[in-house]
Structure formats: structure tokens, C-alpha cells
Amino acid sequence: MTKNTRMTKQKQVILDVLRSTKSHPTADWIYEQARKQLPNLSLGTVYRNLGVLKDMGELLELNYGSTYSRFDGNPVNHYHFVCLNCHKVLDIEMDVEERLNNKVEEVMGCHVKHHRLEVYGTCPQCLCKN
């Protein structure tokens, strides 16, 4: 790792906080949790380190067109379900990546390196409320 990408204490705490949840939190939530371990941590440092960790391939930044991003501590390509009611983001536990890539290559006559797919609807908790 170069000087700019070494794993500092701040980066490690931010990554640990993010990987301790499956809720796909915002930077503000990560900041609040990380401050429990690093009281002098600034919000700017969290944003800066989230960007560096993303560039390092340690996390995913999820942007669904809102004014803020959500972050995922699982950097492996996978799918998300976004509830249109409560805005919760859930991992879709389904292996379709290779089949989808193969089908696109077959139909389009191209080579697929990777893809991104989000599914939108109403989560089970919101369905139960109706």
C-alpha cells in the first residue's frame, strides 16, 4: 500500500463499524458509531476515509438518487432490494451474476466485465403494516 492507502486506525474503525452491520448505513450513522471508539473523529474524516476505502475496494458506495449515499461493507458484487416505503436497503441472497452475464453476452455478442442491479418494491415489514 502507498502512504495514502495505508490502513490507519481511523480507516480500520470505520471499516469495522460498517462491517458490523447489514443495514447499509449513511456516513452520518457510521460517524456516530465510530465516535464511540474515536471521540475526536470528525465527520469530514469519515467522508474522506469512506472515499479512500471505496477506492481501495474495501466497501461499496450505494447511491440511489437521494441526497446521501449508503455504504456496504461487503465489497463483493451483489444485489440490493430498496424499499420504496421505508427506504431500507437489503441484500438479495441469490446467485444470478454469472447467468445474467452469460445471457447478456449471448444476446448482445459482447463481453461483460461486471454489472449493477437494484430491485425496488415494498419490504416484508412495510407489507405487514398495510
N, C-alpha and C positions, 0 to 999 in steps of 0.2 A: 504494500500500500504506500502511496505517496503521503507526504506530510498532510495534505488537505483531506485525505480519505482514511487517516488512521482512526481506529476505534477509540474515541475519547470516552471519559466517564459519562459525559452528558449524552453522547450518542447511544452508549450502551443502556443507560437508564431509559431513554426514550424508546429504544427498541424493545427492551424488556417489558415496559408498560404496554406497548402496542401488542406484543405477542402474548400478553396475559389475558387478552380479551378477544372475543369473536364478534364484538359489536360494531366494528368498522367506525371508530370514533373520529371526531373532529380534532384539529390541532389544539383547540381550547381545552377539550377534555383531557387530551394527552398531557398538556401543560399542567393542569390541576393535579393529575395523578403523579407526574414526575416531580412536582414541587414537594411532595411528601418526603421524597428522598433527597432532593436537592433544593432546599428552601430559597436559595439565591438565584435560581434559574429564571431567565427572562423568557417571555413569550416569543420575542424575536429569535432567541437562541433555539427554541423549539422549532419554529418555522424553518430556520436556516438548516438545522440538522435533519429535519424531515426531508428537505430537498436533497441534501448530501446522501442520506441513507437510500433515498429513491434512486439517485444516480449510481449508487454502489450496487443496486439490485437487491437490497435487503428488505424492501417493502414496496407496496403498490399504492399509488395515489388514485383515488376514485373520484371523478368529477362528473356529476350528473346534471350539470347545467345550473346548479344553485350557486349562491354567492360564496359557498365554502366547500372545501374538499373533505372527503373522508379518507381514512388511511387503513390499510390492511397489512398486518404483519406477516401474512403468507405471500411471499413473492412469486410462488409458482402460479402459472397461468390457470385460472379457474373462473367459474361463472358466478354471477350475483343476481339475486332477486331483490328488487326495490319495491317496497310497499308504497303505493300512491296515497295511502291514507295517513299512516303514521311515519312514513319516510325511513323506516327501519331497513337496513341492508343486510341480507342473509346470504351465506354461501350456499350455492347449489351443489350438493354432493352427488354428482353424476359425471361419468366419464364419456364425453361425446367429442372431445377435442380431435382425436385422430380421425374418427369417422367423418366429422364435419370438414376437416381439412382435405381429406381424400375426396369427398363428394365435390367440394368446390374446385379442386384440381381437375377432376374428371369433367365437370360441366364447363369450366372456363378454359381448360387447357393451359393452366398456369402452375406455378409452384407457390404454395402457401408457406410462409415462414411462421406466422402466428396470427391470431385473430382475437377480437374482443367481442363479448356478447353479454348483454344485460337483459334481464327479463323483468317486466313491470306488471304489477297487479295488486291484489289485496292479500296481506299475510293472514295466517290462521287466527291470530289474536284479534285482528280487526274484523274478520268474518264472524267470529263468535259474538262480537258486540252488536251486530246487526240483527 
